[in-house]
Amino acid sequence: MFLTANPPSENCQKEQRATDLQILRFSLQLRELRIHVLSFFNPFFSIFLASQTNRESSPPSVFEI
């Protein structure tokens, strides 16, 4: 007769699962926070990037040469 699972290993597995769940919860909270921060700053970044790309990518016109 073999014992397949003893109580200490079950406790270790439960603690590991609890730790994994805490890590998952924390990473989800960080992701939500990042989404909130990005959605707040998105208009400013899009205006800034649009002004930068217009400056760099606009070819000189015939009248400027």
N, C-alpha and C positions, 0 to 999 in steps of 0.2 A: 504494500500500500504506500503510495507516494503522496507527499503533500505538495501541491502545485503552487499554492500561494500562502505565505505566512503574513500575519498582521503587520510587521514592520514594513514590508515591501508595499503593502496596500497603502499604508500611511504615507510612504515616500511618493507613491504614484499620485495620491490625492494632493499632497503638497505641491508636487510638480505641476499638476493640472491647474491648481489655484494660481501658482506663479505664472504659468503660461497665459491664463485668462487675464491676470492683472497686466501683463505685458501687452496683450492684444487690446485691452481696454485703453491703456495709455497711448498706444500707437494710433488707435482710432481717434482719440481726443486730440492728439497732435495733428492728425490729418484734417480734422474739422477746423481746428484753429488755423491751420495753414490756408484752408479754403476761405475762411472768413477774412484773414489778412489780405490774401490775394484779391478777393472780390472787393475789398475796401480800396486797395491801392490800384486796381486795374485801370480806372479812368485816367489816373495820373500817368501811369506807365504807358498806356496806349497813346496818349497825347505826346509824351516825350519821345517815344519810339517813332511815331509818325513824323515828328519834326526832324528827328535825326536821319531817318531814311530818305526823307524828301531832300534834305540838304546834300546827302552823299550820293544819291542815285540819280539826281536830275542831271542829264547831260547838258552841256553848254548849248545855248541856242545859237542860231546863225547870226543873230544880231549882236551877241556878246563878243564874238570873235573878231 
